Amino acid sequence: MAYIFRGKLCGLICPEYPEPLANVIVRLYRSRNVQTVVALTVTSPKEPFVILTEEQIKEKSSALIAEANTDEEGNFTFELGDNERYNGEMFEVDVYCTTVPRLKPSSQTPTPMQFSITTLQPRWRQTEKGFVSVWNYCLPHRFWCLVRGRFGAWTIYGRVTHCATGAPIPNVRVRGFDVDWLQDDDLGSAITDTNGKFRIDYLASDFQQTIFSSFQLEWVGGPDLYFKVETLSGTPLLTELPSRGRDPDRENAGPCFCVSLCLEEQPEPQTEPLPVFTKLGGYKYASQIHSSVPGTGLTVGDNRAFYSTVRLNGILSKKLNGQPMEYRFEVRTTDATGGNPGPWMAIPTFQIARTVIGDLETYAPDFPGDPNPIKTKDYTINGVAGPDELVAFVTADGWIQVPQESDVFSPSGYFQPNGNMINLITPMLAVFGTKDMTGVLAGNSSTSNGATLAANHHFSLRMRVRQAGNPATEITAGFCPHVAINNTGYDNVKHHPSWAGFTDPPKTIGVRLLDIQQLITNGCVEITNALDVLFTATHPDLGSVSVTMSGPGGPYNFTLPAAVPGERFGTATPSGWTVASLQPCAYIVRLSVQLLLTTGDSIPDNLYDDIAFCKS
């Protein structure tokens, strides 16, 4: 007879906030307890909670009945019977977990843990399919938070309300801090939901690192907490003093801390849009670029790197916290996965191409009946002021001041942003360099002369905004963790010297070489029964490469050797046709090379190389 035991497990962060025990293993063991079945018909709330040692787990392994995984909601199901030698008796319920929900990434791999919840005699209900019992259980706050603390996972859960009315306050940012010896630790922030609730997750290492950490002293207790509440644009609403963290109700907070915060005044509704950098050209970095870490930094779907001048855009506001706004972009280098970032560096104005950031609109009819009374001018960065163009002011340290004109009917007009922030000259972000192709012939690797293959460079980008001239209000308004960029140039790329030879201009974008073995010594030799087409295509972001031939009976295709990272080269052979079968005439062989690059708004044309011959 089958025994179906299913249920749901959760743990309490706060008395009113359970979280599911997601993706854990539930283990059932034959009870070794001498208590009677009658005394355990329901789970006793006094049943001891025990975190097991490796030795204890090993000791009870022979008593294991079965195990099952929970889903994202903490649900589990067991189907027990003859195979498990189970007949409805009581069992011990253990949980094995390798992590806990919302544990922030860290350099240390957490140690798995197993703990016993209770000994249970299920209440079985007979059905057509067998006996069924349902058991839902939530670990008490003191137990679940002990488990979270063992994993180094610390949590602040709270609610923000209006002091006088108790009404929840949604869409405000709560920041948590730990009072420290020299500099208070910023533990993180969260935005309140429609019920005014928020949750901040942080690691023990976020507050345990002090100036004395290198001495390996044993510190006791948790963080000493105080909070700040602000609008999403950064206007302070509640600013607690660090000394608040020394009060008894805030000092040495545990792994789960529950707090209620109240504001004396309701925040003003946000009328100005929030500034945010969201795109590189037409690509949203959050969903259309593999920008998460680890990732490639290439575009999603077509795996393109960025090159040339890239338009950084999103939503550009005129004001921040009701005051005129200014912004700038910063960049840092990363490794090929987006990790190991370097320091942030402001992007100077000389790395920004002329950028139209919006229009100045005025209503100024030249005379009654003017068919176009609304006049516009471009507002630019790094432009040239003139009758149809205005130039925004940029400070010496690179802060771009957003134009503030706001009356379309006045002589000053109204500035309307278009979302473009800067046109970034990406070749100036790093020394991409050039590769000298002197001596490289079609059919050979581009490294045959001793040169090395080029590689993409990798960066993070972020937009910083602040009230004009007020560094204390500076915040991040959009962060692209990882993007791949390549601006490598190639010099001395020489094409089929025996047949209408030429050399590409310096710093050409990629290598494409084509030749015919039979024409290398004499470009006018007629082809008889042999045709050896030699080709080389090189670029770190190489796309499709093809060799085709046009002429009577064509087009004709060729089979190419397989690509290797960064290049494709060798001899292309006829695919489904023979040279002997060609009619006597002139033919043109074409090499086509695709480069997987983009400015975000456009892609480069394929590179081509052509060579002709006569078939005798």
C-alpha positions in Angstrom: 0.0 0.0 0.0 1.4 3.4 -1.0 1.9 6.2 1.6 1.9 9.6 0.0 3.4 12.2 2.3 3.5 15.8 1.1 3.8 19.2 2.6 5.5 22.6 2.6 8.4 23.9 4.6 9.2 27.5 5.5 11.3 29.5 8.0 10.4 32.7 9.8 12.6 35.7 9.2 10.2 37.7 11.4 7.0 36.6 13.1 4.9 37.9 10.1 7.4 37.1 7.4 8.0 33.4 6.4 10.2 32.4 3.5 10.1 29.0 1.8 12.8 26.5 2.3 13.4 26.3 -1.4 15.7 23.8 -3.1 16.6 21.8 0.0 16.5 18.1 0.6 14.0 16.6 3.0 15.2 13.4 4.6 13.0 10.9 6.4 14.6 8.5 8.9 13.2 5.6 10.9 12.6 6.8 14.4 15.0 5.6 17.0 12.9 7.2 19.7 11.2 5.0 22.3 8.2 7.3 22.7 4.9 5.8 21.8 3.1 6.5 18.6 0.1 7.8 20.5 2.2 10.5 22.1 3.4 11.7 18.7 0.3 11.8 16.6 1.1 15.5 15.9 4.4 17.3 15.9 5.3 18.6 19.3 6.3 22.3 19.3 8.7 21.4 22.0 10.5 18.8 19.9 14.2 19.7 19.9 15.8 21.4 16.9 19.3 20.0 16.3 22.0 20.9 13.9 23.8 17.6 13.2 27.5 16.9 13.0 29.0 14.8 10.2 29.4 12.0 12.7 25.7 12.2 13.7 24.6 12.2 10.0 26.7 9.1 9.3 25.4 7.3 12.4 21.8 7.6 11.2 22.4 7.0 7.5 21.3 3.3 7.8 17.9 4.5 9.0 17.2 6.6 6.0 13.8 5.8 4.4 13.8 8.3 1.5 14.6 11.8 0.5 13.0 14.4 -1.7 13.8 17.9 -3.0 11.6 21.0 -2.3 10.6 23.3 -5.1 10.9 27.1 -5.1 7.9 27.4 -2.8 9.2 24.8 -0.3 6.8 22.0 -1.5 7.8 18.4 -1.3 6.2 15.0 -2.0 7.2 11.4 -0.9 5.6 8.2 -2.2 6.5 5.5 0.3 5.8 1.8 0.2 7.3 -1.7 -0.1 10.6 -0.5 -1.7 11.2 1.8 1.3 9.9 -0.9 3.7 7.5 1.6 5.2 4.2 0.8 6.8 2.9 4.1 8.2 5.0 4.4 11.3 6.5 7.6 12.7 9.8 9.0 11.3 12.3 11.7 12.0 12.3 14.7 9.6 15.6 16.3 8.7 16.5 19.0 6.2 19.8 19.1 4.3 20.7 22.4 2.6 23.7 23.7 0.7 22.6 27.3 0.8 19.8 29.5 2.0 17.5 31.8 0.1 18.9 35.1 -1.1 22.4 34.4 0.1 24.6 37.0 -1.6 27.6 35.7 -3.6 30.9 35.7 -1.9 34.4 34.3 -2.4 33.8 31.5 0.2 31.8 28.4 -0.7 29.3 27.7 2.1 29.5 24.4 4.1 26.3 22.3 3.7 24.3 21.6 6.8 21.8 19.1 8.0 19.4 19.7 10.9 16.6 17.7 12.5 13.1 19.3 12.7 11.0 16.8 14.7 9.8 13.2 15.0 6.4 12.9 13.4 3.6 10.4 13.3 1.7 11.4 10.2 -2.1 11.4 10.3 -2.9 9.1 7.4 -6.1 9.4 5.5 -7.1 6.5 3.3 -7.9 7.2 -0.4 -8.3 5.1 -3.5 -4.6 5.5 -4.3 -3.5 4.7 -0.8 -2.8 6.6 2.4 -2.2 10.4 2.3 -0.9 12.8 4.9 -0.2 16.5 4.5 2.1 18.4 6.8 3.0 22.0 6.5 5.6 23.4 8.9 7.4 26.7 9.5 10.6 26.7 11.4 10.4 29.2 14.3 12.4 32.5 14.0 15.1 31.4 16.5 15.8 28.2 14.6 15.7 29.4 11.0 17.8 32.5 11.7 20.3 30.3 13.4 20.6 28.3 10.2 20.9 31.5 8.1 23.6 32.8 10.4 25.6 29.6 10.0 25.7 30.3 6.2 26.8 33.9 6.9 23.4 35.2 5.5 22.1 38.2 7.4 18.8 39.9 6.8 17.0 43.1 7.8 13.2 43.0 7.3 11.0 45.9 8.0 8.2 48.3 7.2 8.0 52.0 6.6 4.8 53.8 7.6 3.5 57.3 8.2 3.9 58.1 11.9 0.6 59.8 12.4 -1.7 57.5 10.4 0.2 54.3 10.2 -0.3 54.2 6.4 2.3 52.2 4.5 4.7 54.2 2.4 5.7 52.5 -0.8 8.5 53.3 -3.3 11.0 54.8 -0.9 14.6 53.5 -0.5 15.8 52.2 2.9 19.5 52.1 3.5 21.0 50.1 6.4 24.3 50.9 8.1 26.5 49.4 10.8 28.3 51.7 13.2 32.0 50.9 12.8 35.3 52.2 14.2 36.5 54.4 11.4 33.9 54.2 8.6 30.3 52.9 9.0 29.5 49.9 6.8 26.9 50.3 4.2 25.0 47.0 4.4 22.8 47.6 1.4 19.4 49.1 0.4 16.0 48.1 -0.7 12.8 49.7 -2.0 9.6 49.4 -0.1 6.7 47.6 -1.8 3.0 48.6 -1.8 2.7 47.6 1.8 5.7 49.6 2.9 7.7 46.4 3.4 11.4 46.0 2.5 14.2 43.4 2.9 17.9 44.0 2.9 20.2 40.9 2.6 23.9 41.2 3.4 26.8 39.0 4.5 28.5 38.6 7.8 31.7 39.7 6.1 30.0 43.1 5.2 30.3 44.2 8.8 32.9 41.9 10.4 35.8 43.4 8.4 37.4 46.0 10.6 40.8 47.7 10.9 41.6 44.9 13.4 40.6 42.0 11.1 44.2 41.1 10.3 44.9 40.4 13.9 42.3 37.6 13.9 40.6 38.7 17.1 37.4 37.0 18.0 34.5 39.5 18.0 31.2 38.7 19.5 27.8 40.1 18.3 26.3 41.4 15.2 26.1 44.9 13.6 24.9 48.0 15.4 22.2 49.2 13.0 20.9 52.6 12.0 18.9 53.6 8.9 18.3 56.2 6.3 15.1 56.6 4.2 15.1 58.6 1.0 13.1 59.0 -2.2 14.2 57.1 -5.3 15.9 60.3 -6.6 17.9 60.6 -3.3 15.9 63.2 -1.3 16.4 62.4 2.5 13.2 61.5 4.3 14.6 60.0 7.5 18.2 60.2 8.6 19.0 58.4 11.8 22.2 59.3 13.7 24.9 56.6 13.9 24.5 56.8 17.7 21.1 55.2 17.2 22.9 52.0 16.5 24.3 51.9 20.1 20.8 51.8 21.6 19.9 48.5 23.2 17.2 47.6 20.5 19.7 48.2 17.7 23.0 47.0 19.2 24.5 43.5 18.3 21.6 42.7 15.9 21.2 39.0 15.0 21.1 37.3 11.6 17.4 38.2 11.3 16.5 41.8 12.4 13.0 43.1 12.2 12.4 46.9 12.3 9.6 49.4 12.0 10.4 52.9 10.6 8.0 55.8 10.4 8.1 59.1 8.6 6.7 62.4 9.9 5.6 63.5 6.5 4.4 61.7 3.4 7.0 62.1 0.5 6.0 64.3 -2.4 5.0 62.4 -5.5 7.7 62.1 -8.1 6.8 64.4 -11.0 10.1 64.5 -12.8 11.2 61.2 -14.4 14.2 59.5 -12.8 17.4 59.6 -14.8 18.7 56.2 -15.9 21.2 54.8 -18.4 19.7 51.7 -20.0 21.1 51.1 -23.5 24.2 51.0 -25.7 22.7 52.1 -29.0 19.6 50.0 -29.4 20.7 47.2 -27.0 19.3 47.1 -23.5 22.3 46.0 -21.4 20.1 44.3 -18.9 18.4 41.9 -21.3 20.1 42.2 -24.8 23.7 42.0 -23.8 25.3 39.2 -21.8 26.3 41.8 -19.2 25.9 39.8 -16.1 28.9 38.4 -14.3 30.1 35.9 -15.4 29.2 36.5 -19.0 30.7 37.3 -22.4 29.8 40.9 -22.7 28.5 40.2 -26.2 25.0 40.9 -27.5 22.4 38.3 -27.0 21.5 36.2 -30.0 24.1 37.4 -32.5 27.2 37.6 -30.1 28.5 40.9 -31.3 31.1 43.0 -29.6 30.9 46.8 -29.7 33.2 49.0 -31.7 33.7 52.6 -32.9 31.4 55.3 -31.5 28.6 53.9 -29.2 25.6 55.9 -28.2 24.9 55.6 -24.5 21.2 56.4 -23.8 18.2 56.0 -21.6 16.1 58.5 -19.8 17.7 61.9 -19.2 16.0 64.1 -16.5 16.5 67.9 -16.2 16.3 67.8 -12.4 17.3 65.7 -9.5 15.6 66.2 -6.1 14.0 69.3 -7.7 17.3 70.8 -8.5 19.2 71.2 -11.8 21.0 68.0 -12.6 24.4 67.1 -14.1 25.8 63.8 -15.1 28.9 62.0 -16.3 29.9 58.5 -17.3 32.6 56.3 -15.7 34.4 53.2 -17.0 36.5 50.5 -15.5 38.3 47.5 -17.0 37.3 43.9 -16.3 38.5 40.4 -17.3 36.8 38.4 -20.0 34.0 37.3 -17.7 33.3 40.7 -16.3 35.2 39.9 -13.0 38.3 41.4 -11.4 37.3 45.0 -12.1 39.7 47.9 -11.9 39.0 51.3 -10.4 36.3 53.5 -11.8 37.6 56.3 -14.1 35.6 59.3 -15.3 35.2 59.5 -19.1 36.8 62.8 -20.2 35.2 65.0 -22.7 37.8 64.3 -25.4 36.5 60.7 -25.4 33.0 61.9 -26.3 31.9 62.6 -29.9 29.4 65.3 -30.7 26.2 64.2 -29.1 22.7 65.7 -29.7 21.1 65.3 -26.2 17.8 67.0 -27.1 16.1 70.0 -28.7 15.5 73.5 -27.6 11.9 74.4 -28.6 10.5 77.9 -28.8 7.3 79.4 -30.0 8.3 82.4 -32.0 6.4 83.2 -35.2 8.2 85.6 -37.4 5.0 87.2 -38.5 1.3 86.4 -38.2 0.4 83.4 -40.3 3.9 81.8 -40.1 3.2 78.1 -41.1 6.0 77.0 -38.8 5.8 79.0 -35.6 7.6 76.3 -33.5 11.3 76.6 -33.9 13.9 74.0 -32.7 17.6 73.9 -32.3 19.9 70.9 -31.5 21.3 70.9 -28.0 24.7 69.2 -28.1 27.8 68.1 -26.2 31.1 68.9 -27.9 29.2 70.6 -30.7 29.7 74.0 -32.3 27.4 76.8 -31.2 25.6 78.4 -34.1 22.3 79.5 -35.5 20.8 76.0 -35.3 22.9 74.5 -32.4 23.4 75.2 -28.7 26.1 73.5 -26.6 25.6 72.3 -23.1 28.1 73.3 -20.4 30.6 70.7 -19.3 32.6 71.3 -16.1 36.4 70.8 -16.0 36.0 67.4 -14.3 33.6 66.2 -16.9 30.1 66.8 -15.4 27.6 67.6 -18.1 25.0 70.1 -17.0 21.5 69.3 -18.3 20.0 72.5 -19.9 17.2 73.9 -17.8 15.2 76.1 -20.2 11.5 75.4 -19.3 9.2 77.9 -21.0 8.4 77.3 -24.6 6.7 80.7 -24.9 9.6 82.7 -23.5 12.6 83.7 -25.6 14.7 81.2 -23.7 12.5 78.3 -24.9 12.1 74.7 -23.5 14.7 72.0 -23.5 13.3 68.6 -24.3 15.8 65.7 -23.7 15.9 62.9 -26.3 17.5 60.3 -24.1 20.9 60.4 -25.7 23.6 61.0 -23.1 27.0 60.6 -24.7 28.4 59.2 -27.9 31.3 57.3 -26.5 34.5 57.0 -28.7 35.4 53.5 -27.7 38.8 53.3 -29.5 40.0 55.8 -26.8 39.1 53.6 -23.9 42.2 51.4 -24.2 45.2 50.7 -26.4 43.6 48.3 -28.8 46.7 48.5 -31.0 47.3 47.2 -34.5 48.5 43.9 -35.9 51.2 43.9 -38.6 50.2 41.5 -41.4 53.5 41.9 -43.3 54.3 38.6 -45.0 51.0 37.0 -44.3 49.7 35.3 -47.5 46.2 34.0 -48.3 45.8 30.4 -47.1 48.1 30.9 -44.0 47.3 31.8 -40.5 47.6 35.5 -39.7 50.1 34.4 -37.0 52.4 32.8 -39.6 54.6 35.9 -39.4 54.9 35.8 -35.7 52.0 38.1 -34.9 49.5 37.2 -32.2 45.8 37.1 -32.5 43.9 40.0 -31.2 41.3 39.8 -28.3 38.3 41.7 -27.1 38.7 44.2 -24.3 36.2 44.2 -21.5 34.6 47.0 -19.5 32.0 48.1 -17.0 30.1 51.4 -17.6 28.0 53.4 -15.2 26.2 56.8 -15.2 26.6 59.1 -12.2 24.1 61.9 -11.5 24.0 64.6 -8.9 22.5 68.0 -8.2 24.6 70.5 -10.1 27.7 71.3 -8.1 26.7 69.2 -5.1 28.9 66.1 -4.7 27.0 65.0 -1.6 24.0 64.1 -3.8 25.9 61.9 -6.3 24.3 58.5 -7.0 24.5 55.8 -9.7 21.8 55.9 -12.3 22.4 52.9 -14.4 25.2 50.3 -14.3 26.3 47.9 -17.2 28.5 45.4 -15.4 30.1 44.0 -18.5 30.5 44.8 -22.2 33.0 43.5 -24.8 34.6 46.1 -27.1 37.1 45.6 -30.0 38.8 48.2 -32.1 41.8 46.3 -33.3 43.4 47.5 -36.6 45.4 45.6 -39.1 48.3 47.0 -41.1 50.0 45.8 -44.3 47.2 43.6 -45.5 48.3 42.8 -49.1 46.0 41.2 -51.6 46.9 38.7 -54.4 50.0 40.6 -55.6 50.2 38.7 -58.9 46.6 39.7 -59.9 45.5 43.3 -59.5 47.2 43.5 -56.2 46.5 46.2 -53.6 47.1 46.9 -49.9 44.4 47.9 -47.5 44.6 51.2 -45.7 46.3 51.3 -42.3 44.3 50.1 -39.3 41.8 48.2 -41.5 39.0 46.6 -39.5 39.8 43.0 -40.3 41.8 40.6 -42.5 40.4 39.0 -45.6 42.8 37.6 -48.1 42.1 35.6 -51.3 44.3 34.1 -53.9 44.5 31.2 -56.3 47.5 28.9 -56.1 47.8 28.6 -59.9 48.0 32.4 -60.3 50.5 33.2 -57.6 53.5 33.3 -60.1 51.5 34.6 -63.1 48.1 36.2 -62.7 47.3 35.7 -66.4 47.7 31.9 -66.4 44.6 30.0 -67.6 43.1 27.4 -65.3 42.7 23.9 -66.7 41.7 21.1 -64.4 43.1 22.4 -61.0 41.8 25.3 -58.9 43.2 25.8 -55.4 41.5 28.7 -53.7 43.5 30.1 -50.8 41.9 32.3 -48.2 42.5 33.8 -44.8 39.9 35.6 -42.5 40.9 37.0 -39.2 39.2 38.9 -36.4 38.4 38.2 -32.7 34.7 38.5 -33.5 34.6 36.5 -36.7 31.2 35.6 -38.1 30.4 33.6 -41.2 33.0 33.1 -43.9 32.2 31.9 -47.4 33.9 31.5 -50.8 31.7 31.5 -53.9 32.3 31.7 -57.6 30.3 33.4 -60.4 30.4 32.6 -64.1 28.6 30.4 -66.6 26.5 27.8 -64.8 27.0 29.4 -61.4 26.9 30.4 -58.7 29.4 27.8 -57.4 30.0 27.0 -53.7 33.2 25.9 -51.9 33.8 23.9 -48.8 36.0 25.6 -46.2 38.2 24.2 -43.4 36.7 24.6 -40.0 37.3 27.8 -38.1 39.5 28.2 -35.1 39.1 30.9 -32.5 39.8 34.3 -34.1 40.5 33.1 -37.6 39.7 30.8 -40.5 42.2 29.9 -43.2 43.3 27.2 -45.6 42.2 25.9 -49.0 38.6 26.1 -50.2 37.6 23.1 -52.3 34.7 22.8 -54.9 31.5 21.7 -53.3 29.5 19.4 -55.7 31.2 20.4 -58.9 34.6 19.9 -60.7 37.0 22.3 -62.3 37.0 20.1 -65.5 33.3 20.6 -65.9 33.5 24.4 -66.2 32.9 25.9 -69.5 35.8 27.9 -71.1 35.1 31.4 -69.9 36.0 34.0 -67.3 35.1 33.4 -63.6 35.2 35.5 -60.5 35.9 34.0 -57.0 34.7 36.0 -54.0 35.6 35.7 -50.3 33.0 37.1 -48.0 33.8 37.7 -44.3 31.3 38.8 -41.6 32.5 40.6 -38.5 30.3 40.3 -35.5 30.6 44.0 -34.4 28.1 46.7 -33.7 27.9 50.3 -32.7 24.6 49.5 -31.1 22.9 51.2 -34.0 24.6 49.7 -37.0 26.9 46.9 -38.1 29.8 46.9 -40.5 29.3 45.6 -44.0 30.9 42.3 -44.8 34.5 42.4 -46.0 35.0 41.1 -49.6 38.0 40.1 -51.8 37.6 39.1 -55.4 39.9 37.5 -57.9 39.2 36.5 -61.5 40.6 33.8 -63.8 40.0 32.3 -67.3 39.1 28.7 -67.8 40.8 27.2 -70.8 
